[in-house]
Amino acid sequence: MRKIFQSIVPILLASSLVLSACSTKAPVKEAAKPAEGVKSGEAVTVNFWDNYTDPTQSKAMDAIIANFEKQNSNIKIKRSSMKADDQRKLIKPALLSKEGPDLFAYDAGPGYLGVLAKANLLMDLTAKSESLGWNKRFPSWIQERNTFNKKIYGVGTQVEMLGVYYNKKIFKDLGVNVPKTYDEFLAICKAAKDKGIVGISLDDKDQWPAFHIESMFYTAVAGKTEIEAVLNGQKSFDQPIFAEALDTFKKLITDGYTTKSPLAISYDDGNKEFFTGKAAMRMTGTWMVSGMVENLKEDVGFFLLPSVKPNLPLMAPGGIGGTFAVSSGSAHPDETVKFLDYMFSTDTAKIWYEANIIPPLPIDVNAINANSLFKEVVSLSATPAGLSYNIDVLMPQKINDVTMNDLQELIAGKKTGADVVKNKQKAFEEEKAKGNY
């Protein structure tokens, strides 16, 4: 079985580099020459697709583009922003038609970026990584998640992790503290239920939210090492420890600790339930920091789901939120790479952090205008154990299609954890046999 990465390295390296203000930063180099067929000084347009639909993050991207265009009057960035689900459907046909973007955001897993690389639809950025100093500027694990067949095809957009947001006011009223063990976590759920408060705001009408719960409980019950063994083809999802992880999650629902009828609740409505103080906790990702602060101000905190198995270290699933890749059919490859390089330069680090995005760049967060929740999240990303894996972004879409339906059946009580992991592994084997992983 081939490995999904050239090698597995501790994600702790990334966290330490992100948090260190003293790390060596590679200089941002200028593009050597205009694209072929473009006269010197002639303006060119780089078509750019991204997924920054959140208002705060979108504003940050606009600011980065404006600053870049001021410094490069001959390059114009034509930005199109869309939801990730919509882009997944559009990107491959767009690239094949040669009418697609020059630069675009995409999932970094073997079932996504890896498939486009195999189809020769992406520009090989290995030489650019060397000449522009990306190997010094970005943590090695981020480069590895964009590497297929020893070639680099993208730059990681941000460091993300999954955890538990909590309402500080509700915790105070319940007389509870941030849990250090899973038993303490369950005790908080029970205390909330006894007071008529939803313990955990849970939704899966949109199907994808359950993927995050799956990754969190795989990490808390099975652990990172077991997950890695599956991703590397050494073990199977279809084993009792992963089934137990899903059944442990399901017990939260059957014990009445979550939102009633989560399959009828959208992600946005799940957030609203938490924002309005109807739920004590909310399991989701760090991309929600700005929304949490906007709605709850200083009344919101964040912690990592305690390990269910006492022998496992405290750890959150995480990785890069996505990648930026360049089309192999780009008419302006040099200008496109120049903009990509600028997006993750020392000039832009402060903009990203103040938009509550953790870029793959070092900065002292105490020196920027960041809210206390964001600083708390960045601190937790540096836990000694590092980060585990967010499974769905690594899986081909057909595996996710099978799993999202099975997770809904699990939530509805129609399937067990054993059923879900058996079907997931079957789909995994089928996709690997087709060369889609």
N, C-alpha and C positions, 0 to 999 in steps of 0.2 A: 504494500500500500504506500502511495506517495504521501508525503507530509504536506499540509496546507501552507506551512511556512518553511523557509529554508532552514531555520532553527528556531527554537522556542527560547526566549530570554525573559527574565523577570520584568514585569511591567513596572516594578518599583523604580527601575532606572528612569522611566519616563517621568514619574512623579517627582523624583529628586531633581531632575533637570528642569522641570516646569517651575519648581519652587525656588530654585537657586538663582540669585541675582548675579552671581559671580561667574556663571558659565561662559565659556568662550562663544562669541557670536561671530559667525562668518559674515563678511561684508556682502552687501547686495551688489551684484555686478550688472553692468549695462549690457543689453543685447549687442552683439558684435556688428550686426548689419541688418538692414531692412529685409523683409521677406522677398523671395524671388518674384520678379515682375513688378516690384514696387520701387518707384524712383525715390532717391534720397530726399527726405523732407516731406514726401507725400503722405497725407493722412490715411491710415488704414483703420478698419473697424474690426474689432475682435468680438465675436458673438459669444456670450457667456450665460450659461444656465446655472442657477443655484436653487437651494431649498430654504433660503432664509426668509420665510414668510412671517415669522414673529416680528412685530413692529420694532422692537429694540434692536434685534439682530439685523434686520433689514436696513435700519438707519445706519448702523455701523458699516455695513457693506457699501452703502451709498457714499459714506464719508471716505472710505478707502479708495473707491473708484475716483472720486473727485480729486483727492490728493494725488493719485497716480497720474490722472490726465493733466493736472497742472505741471507735473514734472516731465511729462511726455506728450507734448502738444501734437505730435504726429500720430498718436494712438488714441482711438476712441473705443470705449467699452460699451457695447450694447447689451444691457442686462435684462434677462428674463427670469423671474422667480416663480416657482411652482411647487406644489406638494410632491414629496418624494414618490408617493404611489403613482401619481400621474406621470412623473418623469421616467419611472421604470418601464412604463408601457411605450413611451415615445422614443427613448434614446437610441435603441438599436436600429429601428427603421430610419431614424433621422441620420445616424452615422453612415448607414449603408447607402443612403440616397445622396450623400455628400452635401446635403442641405442642412445638416445639423450644426450644433455649436462648435466653436473652436475649443472652448474650455467648458467643462461641466462638472457638477457635483454628482457623486454616485456612491453606492455602497461599496466597501472595500473588500468584501469577502470573495472567496474563490468562485462562488456561484453568481457573482455579479461582475466586479471588475475583472476577475480572472477569465470569465467567459468572453468579455470584449477583447481582452488581450490575446486570447487564443484565436479569435477571429480576425486578428490584425487590424482592429479598428482603433487602436490606441498608439500614440507616439511613445517610443521607448525613451524614457527620461534618464537612463542610467548615466550617460555621458554628461548631461546637464547637471545631474546631482553632484557629480564630481567637480565640474568646473565652477559651479555656483556655490560650492561648499555646503550643500544640504546634508552631507554625511557628518559634518561637524555641528551644523545648526540644529538638526532634528534628532531626537532620540532614536537609537538603532531599531527599537521594536516597532516604531511608527513606519520606518522605511521598509521593514520586513513585511508588514501587513499590506504594503503596496507592491510587493515583489512576487513575480511569477516567472519560473524558469530562469532565475537569477537576473531578471531585468526589472527595473523600477518603472512603474507606470502611473504614479500619482504622488500627491502630497496629502497627508492626513489633515483633515479640516479642524478637528478639535478633540480633546480628551473628554470622554464622557463616562459616567458610571451610574448604576442603578442603586437606589436606596429608599429610605422611608422619610418623608416629610412629616412633621408633627406640629400640631397646634399647641403652642406653649401655654396659652390661657387655659385650654381644656386640660392639659396635663397638670397644671397647677390646681385647678378645681377638683381634679380626681385624686390629687395628692400622690402623683406618681412621677418618677424620673425617667430619663432616657434609659432603656433596658440594656443591661450588659449580657444577659443570657436569654435564650429563647423562652424559658419558663417565665421570666419577667415580662417579656413581650406578650405572652399569652395572658398574663395577669392584667396587663393594661387593657387588652381587648375585652376581658371579662368585666373589668371595672367600668369601662365605657358602656358596655351592654346593660349592666345593672342600673346605669343612670339614664338609659334610654337614648344613648348616643351611639352612632355608628362607629365601630372600632376602626375599620379600614374602609375607606372609600374605594370601591372596586367596580370596574366596568369592563365589558368586552363586546359591546355591540359592534365596534369597528374591527374586532378580531385581533388586530396587532397588539393591543395592550397586554394580553395574556402571555405573549412571547417574553415580555420582561419579567413577569412573575415566574415563568418556567425557568429562566436563567438564574433568577435570584434563589429559587429553591434547589436547583441543581447544585449551585455553589454552596448553599447552607447545609445541604444534606450529603451530597456526594463529594464535593470539593473540587478545586481547580485541577488537581492532578488527574482525577478520574475523567474530567471533561477533556483535558488535553489528550489523554489516551484514546478517546473516541475520535476526536478531530484528526488525530494522526493515524487512524486506522488500526490501532493496536487493540482496541476494545469496541464494545457495541453500546448503543443507547439502550438496547433491549437487555437490561439486567436489573435485578431487584432494587439496587440502590437508587436508580433514576425513577423507577416506578414509585418507590417510597417517597421520594422528593415531591412528586406530583400529588400523591395521596395526602401528604402532610399539608400542602397548600389547600387541597379540597376540604380538609377538616375545618379550616377557618370558616368556610362557607356553611358547612353543616352545623357547626357550633353556634352560628348566628352572629359571627364577629364582623361580617362584611355588609356592604350594601345589599339589600334584597333585590332579587332579579337582575344581577349584573349584566346579563345578556341583552337586556332592554335599555341599558344606559350607555350613552356615547362617552367618548373620552372627554369632550368639552363639558358635558353635564357632570361627569365624575369629578372634574376639577372644580366646578361650581359648588358641588356638594361639600367639598373640602373648604373652599374659599369662604362659604357662608357659615362655617362653624358647625355643620351638621355631622362632621366626622372628625375623629381624633387624629387619624393618620391617612397617608396617601402614598402608595408605592409607585414610583415612577422615576424618571431620569433627571440628570442635572440640567438638561435643556430647559427645565421648567423654573429655574431659579428666578429669572426676571418676572415671570408671571406670579410666582408665589409672593415675592416682595411687593409687587404692585397691588396685590389684593389683601395681603395679611400684614404688610409692613414688618414690624419687629416681632410679631407674634408667631412666626414660623421658624422651625429649626429642622435639622436634617441629621439622621443617623443611619448606620449600616445595619441591615437585618442581621441579628445575632445568629451565629452558627447553631444549627439544630443539633449537630453532633459535637459534643464537647471537645473532641480531639482536633477539630478543624479550626484554623485561625480565622479571626474576623476578616472578612473580605467581601468586596462588592464586585459584581460583574461589570465589566467596562471595556474600554478600548478606544478606538478612534470613531468619532461620530460619522465619518464618511471620508471621502477622498475627492480631490480635484484632479481630473485627468484631462489630457489634451488629445483631441481627435487626430488620428494619423492622416486624415484628409484635410487638415487645416491649411488654408491658403496663406496664413500668416503665423507660422510656427514660432519664429523668433520673438515676435511681438507678444504672442500668447504666453510663452514661457516667461517673458520679462514681467508680465503682469502677475502671473502665478508666483513668481519669485518675490515680487513686491508684497503680495498679500500676506506673506509670512516672513516679513523683514522686521528689523528692530523698529522701524518707523510705525508699524501697524500693531505691535504687541499691546500697547496701552489701549488702543481702540477696541481690540477684541476683548480684553479683560474687563473693560468698563461696560461692555455689552453682555457681561456674565457668560462669556465663552472662554473656555480654557484652551488656548491654542497650543500647538506643540512648540512653544517658545518660552524661554526662561524670562522671568520678571519678578521683582519684589512686589507682591500683592499689597503690602502695607504702604507702598509708595503711590498707589493709584486710588482713584475714587471708586471703591468697591464697597458694596453693602456687607453687613456682617454675615449674612447667610452664605454669600458667595465665598467669603474668606473661610468660613467653616467647611464648605464643600471642598475647596482646594486643599485645606489641611487634611481632610479625611482621605483625599486621593493619595496621600503620602503614607498610608498605613504600612507598617513594616511588612505585612504579607503581600503587598501589591494588589493588583486587580485580577479578577477571574475573567470569564468570557461572556459576552452577550451573544447568545447562540444564533439567533435568527439572522443577524447581519452576515454570518459566515456561511449560511446554508443557501443552496440554490432555491429559486422561487417555488419549484414543484414540491420540495420537501416542506417548505413553509405553508403551502396550500393545504397539504395533508395535515400538518400539525395544528394549524389554526382551527380547522374544523373539529379535530379531535379534542383540542383544549376546550372548545365550547361544549362538546359532548361531556367532557369531564366535569365542567362547571355545572351542567344541567343534571348531573348524576346518572348519565346514560352510559358512561365508560369509566373504567378504572385507570389508574396510572399505568398498570401493566399493558393495557390495551393501547394507550397512547404511545408508549416507548417502542412497542412492537411494530406498530405502523410506521413510526418515524424512522426506525432502522431499516425497514423494508424499502421505504422511499429513498433513503440515503444510499443504500446499495444499488438501487436502480439508477440513480443519478450518477453515481461514480462509474457504473458500467457504461454509461452513455458519454462519459468524459466531461460531465458538467460540474465536476468538483476535483 
